[in-house]
Amino acid sequence: MSEDQSRKRLGRGLAALIGEIDRPAAPEKPSAVVAADGKVPIEFVSPNPKNPRRHFGDAELTDLAQSIREHGVVQPVVARPSPSQPGRYEIIAGERRWRAAQRAGLTEIPLIVRDVNDRTALELAIIENVQRADLNPVEEAQGYQQLIDEHGYTQADLGQVIGKSRSHVANTLRLLKLPPVIHSMLVDGDLSAGHARTLVTAEDPAGLAKRIVKEGLSVRQAEALAQTPAGPTPAKAKSAASAPEKDPDTLALEKLMTDTLGMIVSIEHKAKGGTLRVDYRSLEQLDELCRRLKDER
């Protein structure tokens, strides 16, 4: 069997397991340390040290704990037998529920047990969190990178298994190139992934990120700003000095199109006709431009 066929089979197997994750909790059974799909003492359950999700908002946990006090844990936590501590379980999906259940004072928690290896446990954790939009962009990128580094996945493999496009995986991984100060802004929710992607090739990504937050710029405005060089080189300055000055109408049209597209647009008039130039910084921008042109037909 080829590696590609193995990946496809793996993807189908993961899809089946994810289907199990969304199954409602079974009716309450007598407490037992070892349980198939019943309740387990909460102290016998531990978080996965490789869980891609690292940040759990205090207000979010407080709200969920209050709900659990009133209605119980509606959806079971998914776990596997601990590979290092016999008789205990390691969470695959549902750490937030487990934390909130502790905060709510529960002594038992409903559990679905799955006997899977390290790679599948990490895949399931990433898929479950991505599907629920529980990961911030940095955690998602770090989770993808972890699968690549530890289990030899390609970006195409990840896209297939996780149910995302290859371009989404590639663009998410690019966020890891940004400085820590921008990662912090992503984790805190001050900056969106769309904004952050425009900063990857910017000359001063940290400074531009602060300006985006301060001025409340849109993604398109951030893209246009990121494409504006910090200052002209001597050659460019000489060329600009020798070029004829553009009339106000042309400059206004360039600005309008730049703001609309989120890409730098330049217009050059000639004796007959002229040239319209659109500078894009990524294939994602080019795809967006093509989509817009297609939609306008």
C-alpha positions as a printed NumPy array, in Angstrom:
array([[  0.   ,   0.   ,   0.   ],
       [  1.359,   3.412,  -0.969],
       [  1.999,   6.16 ,   1.598],
       [ -0.721,   8.268,  -0.04 ],
       [ -3.246,   5.438,   0.341],
       [ -2.214,   5.039,   3.978],
       [ -2.837,   8.752,   4.611],
       [ -6.293,   8.496,   3.003],
       [ -7.184,   5.499,   5.159],
       [ -5.861,   7.328,   8.195],
       [ -8.058,  10.313,   7.351],
       [-11.163,   8.105,   7.163],
       [-10.262,   6.463,  10.471],
       [ -9.855,   9.827,  12.16 ],
       [-13.173,  10.993,  10.755],
       [-14.857,   8.007,  12.358],
       [-13.218,   8.736,  15.697],
       [-14.196,  12.398,  15.512],
       [-17.767,  11.26 ,  14.936],
       [-17.536,   9.409,  18.231],
       [-16.38 ,  12.584,  19.981],
       [-19.663,  14.334,  19.255],
       [-21.784,  11.495,  20.638],
       [-24.003,  12.485,  23.607],
       [-23.113,  11.213,  27.039],
       [-24.403,   7.777,  27.975],
       [-26.855,   7.41 ,  30.88 ],
       [-25.172,   7.552,  34.226],
       [-23.605,   4.301,  35.398],
       [-22.115,   3.331,  38.747],
       [-18.732,   4.945,  39.305],
       [-15.748,   2.857,  38.304],
       [-12.025,   3.472,  38.062],
       [-11.981,   1.55 ,  34.786],
       [-14.856,   2.478,  32.507],
       [-15.58 ,   2.005,  28.833],
       [-18.041,   4.836,  28.244],
       [-19.095,   5.57 ,  31.808],
       [-17.971,   7.903,  34.575],
       [-14.496,   7.977,  36.036],
       [-13.179,   9.683,  39.177],
       [-11.915,  13.02 ,  37.974],
       [ -8.55 ,  12.626,  39.708],
       [ -7.785,   9.642,  37.46 ],
       [ -7.836,  11.884,  34.39 ],
       [ -4.883,  14.08 ,  33.369],
       [ -4.321,  16.557,  30.528],
       [ -2.209,  15.622,  27.523],
       [  1.153,  17.444,  27.819],
       [  1.204,  17.749,  24.007],
       [ -2.269,  19.213,  23.689],
       [ -1.967,  22.054,  21.144],
       [ -4.365,  24.186,  23.177],
       [ -2.459,  26.039,  25.9  ],
       [ -4.706,  28.971,  26.757],
       [ -7.995,  28.671,  28.64 ],
       [ -9.776,  31.912,  29.42 ],
       [-10.769,  32.328,  33.071],
       [-14.157,  33.87 ,  32.241],
       [-14.839,  31.093,  29.749],
       [-14.073,  28.408,  32.341],
       [-16.211,  30.171,  34.946],
       [-19.215,  30.265,  32.6  ],
       [-18.796,  26.613,  31.645],
       [-18.398,  25.583,  35.292],
       [-21.685,  27.297,  36.124],
       [-23.382,  25.445,  33.275],
       [-21.922,  22.149,  34.474],
       [-23.232,  22.774,  37.999],
       [-26.724,  23.148,  36.563],
       [-26.736,  20.553,  33.787],
       [-23.706,  18.324,  34.316],
       [-21.124,  17.493,  31.654],
       [-23.365,  16.99 ,  28.628],
       [-20.571,  15.791,  26.336],
       [-18.004,  13.246,  27.538],
       [-14.287,  13.866,  27.58 ],
       [-12.352,  11.663,  25.131],
       [ -9.243,  10.064,  26.604],
       [ -6.839,   7.176,  26.178],
       [ -5.176,   4.927,  28.752],
       [ -2.153,   6.785,  30.066],
       [  1.01 ,   5.467,  28.384],
       [  3.071,   6.163,  31.511],
       [  0.646,   5.746,  34.456],
       [ -1.352,   2.491,  34.554],
       [ -4.935,   2.905,  35.723],
       [ -5.073,   6.553,  34.671],
       [ -6.332,   8.309,  31.54 ],
       [ -4.802,  11.024,  29.351],
       [ -7.158,  13.502,  27.694],
       [ -7.354,  13.553,  23.899],
       [-10.217,  16.037,  23.564],
       [-12.164,  17.944,  26.203],
       [ -9.557,  19.441,  28.53 ],
       [-11.652,  22.604,  28.86 ],
       [-14.613,  20.519,  30.07 ],
       [-12.334,  18.666,  32.5  ],
       [-10.966,  21.92 ,  33.922],
       [-14.442,  23.417,  34.261],
       [-15.763,  20.239,  35.896],
       [-13.037,  20.517,  38.525],
       [-13.955,  24.143,  39.085],
       [-17.605,  23.107,  39.443],
       [-16.64 ,  20.649,  42.184],
       [-17.424,  17.419,  40.326],
       [-15.767,  14.26 ,  41.587],
       [-16.549,  12.176,  38.486],
       [-16.56 ,  12.908,  34.783],
       [-18.081,  11.01 ,  31.816],
       [-15.349,   9.502,  29.682],
       [-15.034,   7.871,  26.265],
       [-11.88 ,   5.759,  26.125],
       [ -9.951,   5.316,  22.879],
       [ -6.796,   3.2  ,  22.672],
       [ -4.683,   5.229,  20.209],
       [ -0.978,   6.001,  19.756],
       [  0.775,   9.347,  20.262],
       [  0.377,  10.461,  16.646],
       [ -3.334,   9.745,  16.437],
       [ -3.939,  11.338,  19.838],
       [ -2.236,  14.55 ,  18.641],
       [ -4.151,  14.495,  15.348],
       [ -7.467,  14.066,  17.135],
       [ -6.678,  16.854,  19.572],
       [ -5.847,  19.241,  16.728],
       [ -8.862,  18.249,  14.624],
       [-11.306,  18.538,  17.507],
       [ -9.993,  21.935,  18.531],
       [ -9.836,  23.268,  14.973],
       [-13.401,  22.117,  14.265],
       [-14.622,  23.887,  17.384],
       [-12.449,  26.953,  16.708],
       [-10.968,  26.492,  20.178],
       [ -7.353,  27.078,  19.128],
       [ -5.927,  30.543,  18.711],
       [ -3.932,  30.953,  15.458],
       [ -0.571,  30.442,  17.176],
       [ -1.682,  27.208,  18.862],
       [ -3.064,  25.944,  15.554],
       [  0.224,  26.715,  13.782],
       [  2.27 ,  25.087,  16.548],
       [  0.065,  21.988,  16.41 ],
       [  0.581,  21.662,  12.657],
       [  4.329,  22.142,  13.062],
       [  4.387,  19.494,  15.777],
       [  2.811,  16.934,  13.424],
       [  5.352,  17.851,  10.74 ],
       [  8.364,  17.664,  13.079],
       [  7.399,  14.592,  15.093],
       [  5.479,  12.496,  12.58 ],
       [  6.786,  13.507,   9.16 ],
       [  3.617,  15.035,   7.776],
       [  3.66 ,  17.206,   4.669],
       [  1.396,  20.23 ,   4.329],
       [ -0.723,  18.287,   1.834],
       [ -1.078,  15.408,   4.344],
       [ -2.182,  17.815,   7.052],
       [ -4.757,  19.448,   4.815],
       [ -6.261,  16.063,   3.958],
       [ -6.368,  14.688,   7.487],
       [ -7.529,  17.891,   9.185],
       [-10.024,  18.859,   6.504],
       [ -8.386,  22.154,   5.553],
       [ -6.892,  23.34 ,   2.272],
       [ -3.147,  23.111,   1.757],
       [ -3.022,  26.909,   1.403],
       [ -4.738,  27.285,   4.8  ],
       [ -2.112,  25.016,   6.395],
       [  0.74 ,  26.868,   4.653],
       [ -0.571,  30.314,   5.61 ],
       [ -1.127,  29.214,   9.212],
       [  2.423,  27.86 ,   9.479],
       [  3.78 ,  31.184,   8.181],
       [  2.554,  32.824,  11.387],
       [  5.358,  31.06 ,  13.259],
       [  7.856,  33.307,  11.418],
       [  6.473,  36.384,  13.169],
       [  8.123,  37.785,  16.331],
       [  6.853,  36.842,  19.826],
       [  5.214,  40.237,  20.373],
       [  2.834,  39.52 ,  17.477],
       [  2.196,  35.99 ,  18.761],
       [  1.092,  37.542,  22.044],
       [ -1.307,  39.85 ,  20.199],
       [ -2.79 ,  36.838,  18.375],
       [ -3.194,  34.857,  21.6  ],
       [ -4.872,  37.828,  23.317],
       [ -7.197,  38.342,  20.355],
       [ -5.926,  41.861,  19.66 ],
       [ -4.86 ,  40.817,  16.172],
       [ -6.6  ,  38.412,  13.772],
       [ -4.845,  35.721,  11.74 ],
       [ -5.786,  37.617,   8.582],
       [ -4.026,  40.732,   9.853],
       [ -1.012,  38.736,  11.005],
       [ -0.543,  37.064,   7.621],
       [ -0.05 ,  40.477,   6.019],
       [  2.899,  41.092,   8.356],
       [  5.024,  38.055,   7.471],
       [  7.029,  39.889,   4.792],
       [  6.669,  43.419,   6.178],
       [  9.86 ,  45.368,   6.935],
       [  8.742,  46.202,  10.489],
       [  6.061,  43.646,  11.416],
       [  5.922,  44.547,  15.124],
       [  5.572,  48.263,  14.463],
       [  2.957,  47.692,  11.796],
       [  1.009,  45.328,  14.084],
       [  0.831,  48.007,  16.769],
       [ -0.399,  50.517,  14.212],
       [ -3.083,  48.091,  12.971],
       [ -4.396,  47.648,  16.507],
       [ -4.163,  51.344,  17.41 ],
       [ -5.915,  52.577,  14.251],
       [ -8.33 ,  49.66 ,  13.91 ],
       [ -7.24 ,  48.944,  10.337],
       [ -9.007,  46.363,   8.192],
       [ -7.104,  43.429,   6.674],
       [ -7.149,  45.105,   3.269],
       [ -5.792,  48.32 ,   4.716],
       [ -3.094,  46.342,   6.519],
       [ -2.144,  44.564,   3.273],
       [ -1.8  ,  47.865,   1.461],
       [  0.232,  49.338,   4.312],
       [  2.522,  46.3  ,   4.46 ],
       [  3.325,  46.704,   0.777],
       [  4.386,  50.323,   1.227],
       [  8.185,  50.438,   1.609],
       [  9.624,  52.235,   4.619],
       [ 11.578,  54.555,   2.361],
       [ 12.756,  54.696,  -1.251],
       [ 16.176,  53.411,  -2.256],
       [ 18.468,  55.926,  -4.002],
       [ 17.667,  54.345,  -7.395],
       [ 13.94 ,  54.495,  -6.775],
       [ 14.189,  58.034,  -5.465],
       [ 16.037,  59.123,  -8.606],
       [ 13.484,  57.382, -10.815],
       [ 10.601,  58.971,  -8.9  ],
       [ 12.207,  62.385,  -9.169],
       [ 12.57 ,  62.085, -12.937],
       [  9.043,  60.718, -13.471],
       [  6.311,  63.225, -14.33 ],
       [  4.041,  64.11 , -11.438],
       [  0.635,  62.408, -11.578],
       [ -2.488,  64.493, -11.656],
       [ -4.801,  64.513,  -8.586],
       [ -7.499,  62.448, -10.364],
       [ -5.048,  59.647, -11.135],
       [ -3.69 ,  59.647,  -7.574],
       [ -7.222,  59.559,  -6.176],
       [ -8.106,  56.611,  -8.446],
       [ -4.947,  54.748,  -7.403],
       [ -5.811,  55.244,  -3.723],
       [ -9.405,  54.125,  -4.243],
       [ -8.356,  50.918,  -6.015],
       [ -5.595,  50.238,  -3.478],
       [ -8.019,  50.586,  -0.562],
       [-10.631,  48.438,  -2.339],
       [ -8.302,  45.604,  -3.327],
       [ -5.914,  45.73 ,  -0.38 ],
       [ -3.056,  45.666,  -2.936],
       [ -0.869,  48.462,  -4.291],
       [ -2.318,  49.768,  -7.563],
       [ -0.451,  52.099,  -9.905],
       [ -1.714,  53.76 , -13.092],
       [  0.512,  55.108, -15.85 ],
       [ -1.031,  57.123, -18.681],
       [  0.533,  56.979, -22.129],
       [ -0.105,  58.752, -25.422],
       [ -2.529,  55.971, -26.304],
       [ -4.03 ,  53.987, -23.457],
       [ -1.934,  53.247, -20.414],
       [ -0.833,  50.657, -17.871],
       [ -2.664,  49.42 , -14.752],
       [ -0.385,  47.546, -12.34 ],
       [ -1.489,  45.542,  -9.318],
       [  1.23 ,  44.299,  -6.927],
       [  0.347,  41.245,  -4.835],
       [  2.453,  39.808,  -2.029],
       [  1.139,  36.256,  -1.821],
       [ -0.647,  33.624,  -3.87 ],
       [ -3.558,  34.043,  -1.491],
       [ -3.918,  37.674,  -2.628],
       [ -3.698,  36.62 ,  -6.275],
       [ -6.405,  33.993,  -5.706],
       [ -8.599,  36.646,  -4.09 ],
       [ -8.11 ,  39.008,  -7.045],
       [ -8.962,  36.237,  -9.531],
       [-12.063,  35.334,  -7.512],
       [-13.265,  38.932,  -7.566],
       [-12.707,  39.279, -11.307],
       [-14.586,  36.039, -11.879],
       [-17.489,  37.125,  -9.68 ],
       [-17.815,  40.401, -11.604],
       [-18.39 ,  38.634, -14.925]])
